[in-house]
Amino acid sequence: MSVRIVVAEDSVLLTEGLVRILEGAGHQVVGTVADATALREIDVDSIDLLITDVRMPPGDGDDGLRAALDLRRRRPDLPVLVLSQYVAAAYARRLLGTEGGGRVGYLLKERVGRIADFLRAVETVCAGGVVVDPEVVSALFATAALDRLSPRESQVLALMARGASNSEIAAALVVSDAAVAKHVANIFLKLDLPPETDNRRVRAILLYLAQS
């Protein structure tokens, strides 16, 4: 199955590599863009797939992702495969939460080197499926676990992440040490960190930082 693809990526080397891989597999790369402004101007009705980076000029933030989300609002069934340098669960959740009933993918750029897997992801997204990098899936599960925390437990965990001890947390929140200890125990329970888990406090903080 040959599909018409636009590649949005500001790295010339990666763009050339993607074009070579895609065209070598029989697909048509009908356009390449290097910034989010140009990405927003593409004709979404003339392509079968958009492959885009998250971080792009002009802002060098999540400009590529936001442009892709804008295009999905214009055409909800537009297949979009996002490539990212980093595991960013928040970005993945924004993409997966768009309308269209699938046709989305979120991969780490390192997966492109596994050409067969990358091309399989292209075909899956074009066919209406969803592809999410395994490392991103792990981060999404971690984020879901954090969502189970109460507002007070989230405050306690945020202070833990800043290096505060239980007594320092108690002073900051104007509660007793016993209340803080109870909140910490609940945090461990909700994050699936049983007593036999090594370094529970460190693991809880790492989960919090992964979401931040």
N, CA, C and O of each residue as an XYZ file, in Angstrom:
848
protein
N       0.842     -1.189      0.000
C       0.000      0.000      0.000
C       0.879      1.240      0.000
O       1.644      1.457      0.940
N       0.778      2.056     -1.043
C       1.541      3.289     -1.135
C       0.694      4.433     -0.598
O      -0.466      4.584     -0.982
N       1.273      5.244      0.295
C       0.526      6.364      0.859
C       1.285      7.661      0.622
O       2.510      7.668      0.498
N       0.536      8.758      0.559
C       1.109     10.088      0.362
C       1.398     10.693      1.731
O       0.511     10.779      2.580
N       2.639     11.109      1.938
C       3.087     11.510      3.268
C       3.743     12.882      3.239
O       4.490     13.205      2.316
N       3.458     13.689      4.261
C       4.215     14.910      4.530
C       5.053     14.667      5.771
O       4.553     14.164      6.777
N       6.328     15.024      5.700
C       7.249     14.890      6.827
C       7.557     16.275      7.368
O       8.060     17.133      6.642
N       7.256     16.497      8.649
C       7.530     17.776      9.305
C       8.637     17.555     10.332
O       8.407     16.961     11.385
N       9.826     18.032     10.022
C      10.999     17.800     10.871
C      12.038     18.865     10.541
O      12.312     19.125      9.370
N      12.625     19.491     11.587
C      13.580     20.562     11.325
C      15.019     20.071     11.208
O      15.911     20.852     10.877
N      15.255     18.792     11.474
C      16.590     18.231     11.276
C      16.715     17.734      9.837
O      15.996     16.825      9.423
N      17.628     18.336      9.081
C      17.791     17.966      7.672
C      18.198     16.503      7.544
O      17.687     15.790      6.680
N      19.109     16.053      8.395
C      19.587     14.674      8.308
C      18.470     13.677      8.582
O      18.334     12.683      7.868
N      17.660     13.940      9.622
C      16.567     13.022      9.930
C      15.514     13.047      8.830
O      14.956     12.009      8.472
N      15.242     14.244      8.290
C      14.274     14.347      7.196
C      14.720     13.513      6.004
O      13.927     12.766      5.431
N      15.983     13.641      5.633
C      16.491     12.875      4.496
C      16.429     11.378      4.777
O      16.112     10.586      3.889
N      16.730     10.996      6.007
C      16.655      9.580      6.370
C      15.242      9.053      6.287
O      15.019      7.959      5.768
N      14.269      9.819      6.797
C      12.867      9.406      6.748
C      12.382      9.289      5.303
O      11.699      8.330      4.943
N      12.740     10.269      4.489
C      12.321     10.245      3.078
C      12.878      9.000      2.391
O      12.161      8.324      1.653
N      14.134      8.702      2.628
C      14.762      7.539      1.996
C      14.076      6.235      2.427
O      13.810      5.360      1.603
N      13.797      6.121      3.723
C      13.141      4.906      4.229
C      11.741      4.757      3.644
O      11.361      3.681      3.181
N      10.981      5.846      3.668
C       9.589      5.800      3.207
C       9.501      5.536      1.709
O       8.710      4.703      1.266
N      10.314      6.245      0.932
C      10.267      6.043     -0.518
C      10.833      4.680     -0.892
O      10.406      4.079     -1.878
N      11.786      4.193     -0.116
C      12.313      2.860     -0.362
C      11.278      1.778     -0.140
O      11.368      0.688     -0.706
N      10.278      2.091      0.701
C       9.192      1.140      0.964
C       8.024      1.325      0.006
O       7.002      0.650      0.131
N       8.173      2.238     -0.951
C       7.137      2.422     -1.965
C       6.146      3.529     -1.681
O       5.176      3.691     -2.422
N       6.371      4.311     -0.604
C       5.464      5.413     -0.285
C       5.888      6.687     -1.011
O       7.005      6.782     -1.518
N       4.982      7.664     -1.057
C       5.272      8.933     -1.707
C       5.403     10.039     -0.658
O       4.443     10.345      0.049
N       6.583     10.631     -0.561
C       6.744     11.795      0.302
C       6.441     13.016     -0.560
O       7.266     13.446     -1.365
N       5.243     13.563     -0.375
C       4.784     14.641     -1.255
C       5.202     16.017     -0.751
O       4.984     17.021     -1.429
N       5.800     16.064      0.433
C       6.261     17.347      0.940
C       7.019     17.200      2.237
O       6.789     16.267      3.006
N       7.939     18.143      2.475
C       8.647     18.221      3.751
C       8.583     19.668      4.224
O       8.683     20.595      3.420
N       8.418     19.857      5.526
C       8.399     21.202      6.106
C       9.304     21.202      7.327
O       9.485     20.174      7.981
N       9.871     22.370      7.629
C      10.848     22.454      8.709
C      10.394     23.330      9.867
O      11.147     23.529     10.821
N       9.169     23.860      9.799
C       8.667     24.648     10.923
C       7.150     24.516     11.004
O       6.487     24.129     10.042
N       6.621     24.848     12.182
C       5.192     24.643     12.435
C       4.314     25.584     11.624
O       3.170     25.252     11.313
N       4.839     26.753     11.280
C       4.057     27.697     10.477
C       3.757     27.101      9.104
O       2.621     27.159      8.633
N       4.768     26.531      8.466
C       4.565     25.891      7.170
C       3.703     24.645      7.307
O       2.929     24.318      6.407
N       3.836     23.953      8.431
C       3.046     22.736      8.638
C       1.558     23.047      8.647
O       0.759     22.295      8.090
N       1.185     24.155      9.281
C      -0.230     24.520      9.358
C      -0.828     24.862      7.990
O      -2.049     24.879      7.830
N       0.031     25.132      7.007
C      -0.455     25.555      5.686
C      -0.612     24.402      4.699
O      -1.021     24.627      3.560
N      -0.298     23.173      5.110
C      -0.403     22.063      4.162
C      -1.864     21.748      3.872
O      -2.749     22.042      4.675
N      -2.096     21.156      2.732
C      -3.441     20.740      2.321
C      -3.720     19.363      2.925
O      -3.260     18.345      2.407
N      -4.473     19.341      4.019
C      -4.683     18.078      4.730
C      -5.509     17.078      3.933
O      -5.476     15.879      4.211
N      -6.246     17.565      2.946
C      -7.094     16.662      2.157
C      -6.328     15.962      1.040
O      -6.869     15.086      0.365
N      -5.058     16.353      0.843
C      -4.292     15.776     -0.263
C      -3.253     14.759      0.207
O      -2.451     14.280     -0.594
N      -3.263     14.424      1.505
C      -2.269     13.476      2.017
C      -2.951     12.339      2.772
O      -4.108     12.438      3.181
N      -2.197     11.261      2.941
C      -2.699     10.089      3.661
C      -2.095      9.953      5.048
O      -2.601      9.191      5.871
N      -1.006     10.691      5.319
C      -0.337     10.584      6.601
C       0.553     11.802      6.842
O       1.227     12.288      5.934
N       0.539     12.285      8.089
C       1.478     13.315      8.521
C       2.432     12.701      9.538
O       2.003     12.107     10.527
N       3.724     12.849      9.286
C       4.746     12.451     10.259
C       5.393     13.731     10.755
O       5.939     14.496      9.960
N       5.338     13.976     12.065
C       5.839     15.246     12.582
C       6.622     15.085     13.875
O       6.366     14.183     14.673
N       7.576     15.978     14.060
C       8.297     16.077     15.321
C       7.424     16.858     16.301
O       6.527     17.591     15.883
N       7.683     16.706     17.611
C       6.985     17.499     18.621
C       7.572     18.904     18.667
O       6.853     19.896     18.550
N       8.877     18.971     18.837
C       9.560     20.273     18.991
C      10.023     20.789     17.631
O      10.793     20.136     16.927
N       9.533     21.981     17.280
C       9.891     22.580     15.999
C       9.936     24.094     16.131
O       9.350     24.652     17.059
N      10.630     24.772     15.206
C      10.536     26.231     15.127
C       9.086     26.600     14.763
O       8.366     25.748     14.243
N       8.643     27.817     15.013
C       9.483     28.946     15.428
C       9.731     29.032     16.929
O      10.653     29.731     17.349
N       8.943     28.349     17.746
C       9.097     28.489     19.187
C      10.023     27.479     19.810
O      10.467     27.647     20.946
N      10.321     26.412     19.060
C      11.164     25.323     19.550
C      10.619     24.699     20.836
O      11.368     24.151     21.644
N       9.314     24.794     21.004
C       8.636     24.094     22.097
C       7.845     22.958     21.492
O       8.371     22.197     20.680
N       6.583     22.832     21.879
C       5.746     21.773     21.313
C       5.006     22.251     20.067
O       3.872     21.845     19.813
N       5.664     23.126     19.286
C       5.020     23.732     18.109
C       4.550     22.697     17.100
O       3.467     22.835     16.530
N       5.358     21.651     16.870
C       4.979     20.631     15.896
C       3.744     19.874     16.325
O       2.864     19.607     15.507
N       3.666     19.524     17.601
C       2.496     18.811     18.104
C       1.256     19.682     18.032
O       0.195     19.219     17.611
N       1.377     20.941     18.439
C       0.209     21.823     18.414
C      -0.284     22.045     16.995
O      -1.491     22.117     16.764
N       0.631     22.153     16.043
C       0.222     22.294     14.639
C      -0.497     21.038     14.163
O      -1.498     21.126     13.453
N       0.012     19.865     14.553
C      -0.635     18.609     14.170
C      -2.033     18.516     14.765
O      -2.958     18.044     14.104
N      -2.195     18.963     16.012
C      -3.517     18.939     16.640
C      -4.473     19.886     15.926
O      -5.658     19.586     15.782
N      -3.956     21.033     15.476
C      -4.791     21.961     14.701
C      -5.250     21.315     13.401
O      -6.408     21.463     13.010
N      -4.356     20.602     12.731
C      -4.710     19.934     11.482
C      -5.722     18.827     11.728
O      -6.607     18.598     10.903
N      -5.600     18.140     12.858
C      -6.580     17.097     13.197
C      -7.955     17.703     13.461
O      -8.973     17.060     13.203
N      -7.997     18.915     13.965
C      -9.291     19.564     14.150
C      -9.922     19.919     12.812
O     -11.143     19.884     12.661
N      -9.067     20.266     11.827
C      -9.573     20.557     10.486
C     -10.020     19.288      9.785
O     -10.997     19.293      9.036
N      -9.298     18.195     10.031
C      -9.643     16.909      9.417
C      -9.446     15.816     10.473
O      -8.350     15.268     10.595
N     -10.491     15.495     11.235
C     -10.367     14.556     12.355
C      -9.859     13.167     11.992
O      -9.324     12.463     12.849
N     -10.019     12.761     10.727
C      -9.559     11.417     10.350
C      -8.152     11.433      9.750
O      -7.720     10.441      9.164
N      -7.435     12.553      9.892
C      -6.076     12.634      9.352
C      -5.143     11.745     10.162
O      -4.996     11.960     11.365
N      -4.510     10.755      9.545
C      -3.536      9.936     10.268
C      -2.293     10.759     10.620
O      -1.721     11.435      9.765
N      -1.884     10.690     11.888
C      -0.734     11.461     12.366
C       0.188     10.540     13.155
O      -0.239      9.865     14.092
N       1.456     10.524     12.761
C       2.480      9.780     13.490
C       3.480     10.791     14.036
O       4.186     11.448     13.271
N       3.537     10.913     15.352
C       4.419     11.873     16.009
C       5.717     11.180     16.416
O       5.703     10.085     16.979
N       6.828     11.836     16.123
C       8.141     11.359     16.545
C       8.684     12.314     17.600
O       8.607     13.531     17.429
N       9.231     11.778     18.687
C       9.726     12.620     19.756
C      11.094     12.144     20.220
O      11.395     10.951     20.201
N      11.914     13.096     20.634
C      13.229     12.754     21.173
C      13.124     12.242     22.599
O      13.996     11.519     23.081
N      12.025     12.634     23.278
C      11.884     12.319     24.694
C      10.555     11.623     24.974
O       9.601     11.732     24.203
N      10.517     10.901     26.102
C       9.257     10.337     26.585
C       8.470     11.470     27.223
O       8.888     12.013     28.246
N       7.342     11.831     26.637
C       6.519     12.922     27.159
C       5.070     12.448     27.194
O       4.337     12.563     26.212
N       4.677     11.915     28.344
C       3.341     11.346     28.468
C       2.253     12.389     28.218
O       1.206     12.084     27.646
N       2.514     13.624     28.653
C       1.506     14.672     28.480
C       1.218     14.909     27.006
O       0.062     15.090     26.622
N       2.278     14.911     26.159
C       2.085     15.088     24.727
C       1.300     13.920     24.140
O       0.395     14.115     23.329
N       1.653     12.707     24.555
C       0.966     11.523     24.041
C      -0.506     11.550     24.396
O      -1.353     11.191     23.578
N      -0.812     11.972     25.608
C      -2.216     12.016     26.025
C      -2.997     13.030     25.198
O      -4.153     12.790     24.852
N      -2.372     14.161     24.880
C      -3.050     15.166     24.058
C      -3.352     14.613     22.674
O      -4.436     14.834     22.135
N      -2.403     13.900     22.103
C      -2.595     13.333     20.768
C      -3.644     12.230     20.794
O      -4.535     12.203     19.946
N      -3.547     11.324     21.757
C      -4.471     10.198     21.817
C      -5.884     10.642     22.169
O      -6.846      9.913     21.926
N      -6.010     11.837     22.742
C      -7.330     12.323     23.115
C      -8.048     13.067     22.012
O      -9.154     13.559     22.234
N      -7.454     13.170     20.814
C      -8.103     13.873     19.719
C      -9.212     13.039     19.107
O      -9.280     11.824     19.289
N     -10.084     13.729     18.373
C     -11.165     13.034     17.674
C     -10.586     12.198     16.531
O      -9.425     12.351     16.154
N     -11.406     11.330     16.002
C     -10.996     10.583     14.823
C     -10.971      9.082     15.031
O     -10.840      8.327     14.067
N     -11.093      8.636     16.270
C     -11.179      7.193     16.512
C      -9.940      6.432     16.117
O     -10.038      5.384     15.479
N      -8.768      6.936     16.481
C      -7.535      6.242     16.139
C      -6.736      7.009     15.119
O      -6.780      8.239     15.077
N      -5.993      6.274     14.284
C      -5.157      6.873     13.242
C      -4.082      7.790     13.840
O      -3.759      8.828     13.262
N      -3.537      7.410     14.983
C      -2.480      8.208     15.594
C      -1.366      7.286     16.085
O      -1.591      6.118     16.404
N      -0.166      7.845     16.136
C       0.977      7.107     16.665
C       1.924      8.055     17.356
O       2.023      9.227     16.992
N       2.628      7.543     18.365
C       3.604      8.337     19.100
C       4.818      7.458     19.343
O       4.762      6.524     20.143
N       5.919      7.753     18.654
C       7.132      6.951     18.745
C       8.326      7.799     19.145
O       8.398      8.984     18.821
N       9.254      7.186     19.847
C      10.531      7.840     20.083
C      11.357      7.770     18.802
O      11.278      6.792     18.060
N      12.140      8.802     18.549
C      12.903      8.871     17.304
C      13.871      7.708     17.147
O      14.196      7.307     16.029
N      14.326      7.173     18.263
C      15.273      6.064     18.171
C      14.664      4.842     17.502
O      15.392      3.981     17.007
N      13.325      4.755     17.481
C      12.663      3.609     16.856
C      12.774      3.641     15.339
O      12.624      2.612     14.681
N      13.040      4.839     14.772
C      13.131      4.947     13.315
C      14.246      4.050     12.796
O      14.167      3.539     11.679
N      15.283      3.860     13.603
C      16.391      2.995     13.189
C      15.975      1.547     13.035
O      16.628      0.785     12.323
N      14.907      1.163     13.687
C      14.362     -0.182     13.499
C      13.359     -0.089     12.356
O      12.153      0.041     12.565
N      13.891     -0.159     11.152
C      13.120      0.209      9.962
C      11.838     -0.607      9.813
O      10.790     -0.048      9.490
N      11.902     -1.897     10.039
C      10.709     -2.735      9.878
C       9.623     -2.308     10.850
O       8.453     -2.233     10.476
N       9.999     -2.025     12.106
C       9.018     -1.597     13.104
C       8.432     -0.234     12.743
O       7.232     -0.003     12.891
N       9.295      0.664     12.267
C       8.828      1.993     11.884
C       7.825      1.915     10.732
O       6.771      2.550     10.777
N       8.154      1.141      9.708
C       7.254      1.017      8.564
C       5.952      0.325      8.952
O       4.891      0.627      8.407
N       6.044     -0.607      9.901
C       4.825     -1.260     10.392
C       3.933     -0.242     11.118
O       2.708     -0.289     11.008
N       4.560      0.670     11.856
C       3.806      1.716     12.541
C       3.118      2.631     11.533
O       1.968      3.022     11.731
N       3.820      2.973     10.451
C       3.235      3.798      9.389
C       1.990      3.124      8.827
O       0.950      3.764      8.673
N       2.092      1.846      8.522
C       0.965      1.114      7.945
C      -0.194      1.003      8.938
O      -1.357      1.119      8.552
N       0.121      0.780     10.206
C      -0.922      0.637     11.223
C      -1.710      1.926     11.393
O      -2.939      1.907     11.444
N      -0.994      3.058     11.483
C      -1.662      4.347     11.656
C      -2.509      4.683     10.436
O      -3.635      5.159     10.577
N      -1.977      4.439      9.239
C      -2.733      4.716      8.012
C      -3.988      3.853      7.911
O      -4.993      4.266      7.331
N      -3.917      2.656      8.480
C      -5.052      1.738      8.418
C      -6.096      2.019      9.496
O      -7.109      1.324      9.578
N      -5.847      3.044     10.328
C      -6.826      3.405     11.345
C      -6.468      2.969     12.749
O      -7.251      3.172     13.677
N      -5.289      2.368     12.921
C      -4.881      1.880     14.227
C      -4.134      2.920     15.049
O      -3.954      4.066     14.635
N      -3.707      2.481     16.227
C      -2.968      3.340     17.152
C      -1.658      2.645     17.510
O      -1.642      1.455     17.825
N      -0.568      3.393     17.457
C       0.756      2.862     17.817
C       1.379      3.785     18.851
O       1.505      4.987     18.618
N       1.769      3.226     19.995
C       2.400      4.020     21.045
C       3.688      3.322     21.481
O       3.687      2.120     21.745
N       4.765      4.065     21.553
C       6.052      3.517     21.958
C       5.936      2.874     23.344
O       5.298      3.439     24.232
N       6.544      1.703     23.539
C       6.457      1.023     24.842
C       6.896      1.894     26.013
O       6.300      1.821     27.087
N       7.933      2.721     25.824
C       8.387      3.581     26.914
C       7.351      4.650     27.234
O       7.207      5.061     28.385
N       6.629      5.098     26.208
C       5.573      6.087     26.428
C       4.401      5.440     27.157
O       3.778      6.065     28.015
N       4.103      4.189     26.817
C       3.036      3.461     27.512
C       3.334      3.386     29.005
O       2.449      3.598     29.833
N       4.586      3.085     29.344
C       4.971      3.018     30.757
C       4.755      4.369     31.439
O       4.272      4.434     32.570
N       5.115      5.440     30.743
C       4.929      6.774     31.315
C       3.454      7.108     31.468
O       3.061      7.760     32.435
N       2.630      6.665     30.515
C       1.192      6.905     30.605
C       0.590      6.195     31.805
O      -0.264      6.748     32.498
N       1.040      4.963     32.051
C       0.552      4.238     33.221
C       0.963      4.946     34.504
O       0.187      5.025     35.457
N       2.190      5.461     34.521
C       2.655      6.187     35.700
C       1.801      7.425     35.939
O       1.446      7.737     37.076
N       1.475      8.128     34.854
C       0.640      9.317     34.962
C      -0.741      8.959     35.471
O      -1.307      9.671     36.301
N      -1.293      7.844     34.971
C      -2.612      7.406     35.415
C      -2.602      7.110     36.905
O      -3.567      7.409     37.608
N      -1.515      6.523     37.389
C      -1.408      6.233     38.819
C      -1.387      7.525     39.623
O      -2.021      7.601     40.675
N      -0.679      8.531     39.157
C      -0.627      9.808     39.858
C      -1.990     10.478     39.903
O      -2.301     11.210     40.843
N      -2.800     10.226     38.885
C      -4.139     10.803     38.858
C      -5.022     10.262     39.978
O      -6.054     10.853     40.299
N      -4.617      9.131     40.575
C      -5.411      8.551     41.659
C      -5.187      9.266     42.989
O      -5.940      9.062     43.941
N      -4.161     10.093     43.053
C      -3.857     10.789     44.304
C      -4.867     11.906     44.573
O      -5.356     12.556     43.650
N      -5.165     12.111     45.849
C      -6.018     13.232     46.240
C      -5.213     14.523     46.129
O      -3.985     14.475     46.049
N      -5.887     15.683     46.123
C      -5.152     16.946     46.051
C      -4.110     17.086     47.170
O      -3.002     17.563     46.926
N      -4.459     16.674     48.391
C      -3.512     16.771     49.499
C      -2.334     15.821     49.302
O      -1.190     16.184     49.578
N      -2.608     14.610     48.826
C      -1.531     13.647     48.569
C      -0.601     14.154     47.471
O       0.611     13.945     47.530
N      -1.169     14.815     46.477
C      -0.346     15.402     45.416
C       0.564     16.493     45.971
O       1.717     16.614     45.558
N       0.037     17.294     46.917
C       0.857     18.320     47.569
C       2.015     17.685     48.333
O       3.155     18.144     48.261
N       1.698     16.622     49.064
C       2.730     15.943     49.841
C       3.815     15.393     48.926
O       5.004     15.535     49.212
N       3.403     14.761     47.814
C       4.377     14.185     46.887
C       5.230     15.273     46.247
O       6.429     15.080     46.047
N       4.629     16.409     45.925
C       5.394     17.515     45.345
C       6.463     18.001     46.314
O       7.581     18.314     45.905
N       6.119     18.064     47.599
C       7.099     18.480     48.607
C       8.171     17.411     48.796
O       9.342     17.732     49.001
N       7.774     16.151     48.726
C       8.762     15.069     48.780
C       9.767     15.214     47.649
O      10.967     15.018     47.843
N       9.266     15.564     46.455
C      10.136     15.694     45.279
C      11.130     16.846     45.444
O      12.173     16.872     44.790
N      10.801     17.793     46.318
C      11.711     18.914     46.581
C      12.710     18.569     47.674
O      13.545     19.395     48.042
N      12.625     17.350     48.192
C      13.573     16.912     49.200
C      13.133     17.128     50.625
O      13.928     16.951     51.548
N      11.865     17.513     50.834
C      11.382     17.785     52.189
C      11.178     16.487     52.961
O      10.712     15.489     52.410
N      11.532     16.512     54.236
C      11.275     15.375     55.120
C       9.824     15.413     55.572
O       9.119     16.389     55.316
N       9.372     14.359     56.241
C       7.992     14.335     56.723
C       7.715     15.490     57.679
O       6.655     16.112     57.608
N       8.659     15.780     58.570
C       8.442     16.868     59.515
C       8.407     18.220     58.807
O       7.641     19.105     59.190
N       9.226     18.379     57.788
C       9.218     19.635     57.016
C       7.920     19.776     56.235
O       7.386     20.878     56.100
N       7.411     18.655     55.719
C       6.118     18.679     55.011
C       5.007     19.050     55.978
O       4.119     19.831     55.637
N       5.050     18.493     57.184
C       4.044     18.796     58.201
C       4.036     20.286     58.526
O       2.974     20.894     58.658
N       5.221     20.865     58.654
C       5.315     22.293     58.961
C       4.789     23.139     57.806
O       4.102     24.138     58.019
N       5.117     22.730     56.583
C       4.690     23.502     55.410
C       3.173     23.467     55.236
O       2.569     24.461     54.833
N       2.564     22.330     55.537
C       1.121     22.173     55.334
C       0.317     22.436     56.610
O      -0.913     22.388     56.601
N       1.029     22.714     57.704
C       0.406     22.978     59.007
C      -0.490     21.803     59.410
O      -1.672     21.974     59.709
N       0.102     20.618     59.410
C      -0.582     19.405     59.861
C       0.384     18.637     60.754
O       1.552     19.003     60.883
N      -0.116     17.565     61.371
C       0.730     16.783     62.259
C       1.639     15.843     61.470
O       1.389     15.531     60.306
N       2.706     15.402     62.146
C       3.594     14.416     61.524
C       2.822     13.137     61.208
O       3.063     12.502     60.182
N       1.901     12.762     62.082
C       1.115     11.546     61.867
C       0.255     11.666     60.607
O       0.088     10.695     59.870
N      -0.290     12.861     60.365
C      -1.115     13.072     59.171
C      -0.264     12.926     57.910
O      -0.702     12.341     56.919
N       0.952     13.462     57.958
C       1.848     13.342     56.806
C       2.206     11.881     56.568
O       2.199     11.417     55.428
N       2.517     11.156     57.637
C       2.866      9.739     57.506
C       1.712      8.959     56.861
O       1.937      8.061     56.050
N       0.489      9.311     57.229
C      -0.683      8.646     56.636
C      -0.791      8.975     55.146
O      -1.074      8.097     54.330
N      -0.565     10.228     54.802
C      -0.621     10.620     53.389
C       0.456      9.891     52.584
O       0.197      9.427     51.474
N       1.649      9.794     53.141
C       2.752      9.123     52.452
C       2.422      7.646     52.239
O       2.694      7.095     51.172
N       1.840      7.009     53.250
C       1.449      5.601     53.119
C       0.406      5.433     52.025
O       0.463      4.477     51.252
N      -0.545      6.358     51.956
C      -1.574      6.300     50.909
C      -0.966      6.502     49.524
O      -1.387      5.873     48.553
N       0.025      7.382     49.443
C       0.708      7.613     48.166
C       1.358      6.321     47.684
O       1.203      5.934     46.525
N       2.086      5.657     48.578
C       2.736      4.403     48.214
C       1.709      3.370     47.758
O       1.933      2.650     46.785
N       0.590      3.304     48.460
C      -0.454      2.331     48.128
C      -1.034      2.602     46.741
O      -1.182      1.684     45.934
N      -1.363      3.869     46.466
C      -1.997      4.222     45.197
C      -1.030      4.137     44.013
O      -1.455      3.977     42.868
N       0.264      4.244     44.292
C       1.258      4.132     43.223
C       1.781      2.701     43.082
O       2.781      2.457     42.407
N       1.097      1.770     43.721
C       1.461      0.354     43.627
C       2.894      0.109     44.066
O       3.657     -0.578     43.387
N       3.252      0.684     45.215
C       4.583      0.508     45.795
C       4.418     -0.158     47.163
O       4.371      0.531     48.182
N       4.329     -1.480     47.195
C       4.125     -2.202     48.466
C       5.335     -2.082     49.380
O       6.405     -1.666     48.936
N       5.179     -2.446     50.667
C       6.269     -2.301     51.644
C       7.564     -2.990     51.248
O       8.647     -2.526     51.604
N       7.465     -4.092     50.515
C       8.691     -4.813     50.153
C       9.452     -4.154     49.002
O      10.539     -4.607     48.645
N       8.896     -3.099     48.422
C       9.572     -2.396     47.331
C      10.752     -1.585     47.857
O      10.622     -0.844     48.831
N      11.904     -1.732     47.202
C      13.086     -0.973     47.614
C      12.913      0.509     47.294
O      12.374      0.865     46.247
N      13.375      1.369     48.200
C      13.419      2.818     47.957
C      12.071      3.365     47.484
O      11.994      4.038     46.456
N      11.020      3.076     48.235
C       9.682      3.509     47.818
C       9.590      5.025     47.653
O       8.954      5.516     46.720
N      10.212      5.744     48.540
C      10.146      7.211     48.463
C      10.795      7.706     47.172
O      10.257      8.576     46.487
N      11.948      7.144     46.854
C      12.645      7.541     45.623
C      11.810      7.183     44.400
O      11.693      7.981     43.471
N      11.235      5.999     44.398
C      10.431      5.565     43.247
C       9.202      6.463     43.069
O       8.847      6.815     41.944
N       8.564      6.827     44.164
C       7.402      7.712     44.081
C       7.803      9.070     43.503
O       7.083      9.641     42.683
N       8.943      9.575     43.932
C       9.421     10.863     43.428
C       9.750     10.780     41.942
O       9.459     11.710     41.190
N      10.351      9.679     41.515
C      10.673      9.512     40.090
C       9.404      9.481     39.237
O       9.380     10.041     38.141
N       8.356      8.832     39.732
C       7.083      8.821     39.014
C       6.533     10.246     38.888
O       6.022     10.639     37.840
N       6.647     10.999     39.966
C       6.171     12.382     39.947
C       6.970     13.212     38.938
O       6.392     13.980     38.169
N       8.276     13.060     38.939
C       9.118     13.829     38.027
C       8.904     13.452     36.568
O       9.056     14.288     35.677
N       8.547     12.181     36.320
C       8.287     11.724     34.951
C       7.084     12.435     34.361
O       7.009     12.627     33.147
N       6.137     12.828     35.210
C       4.946     13.516     34.735
C       5.186     15.019     34.578
O       4.551     15.682     33.758
N       6.110     15.535     35.375
C       6.310     16.999     35.392
C       6.975     17.504     34.108
O       7.210     18.704     33.966
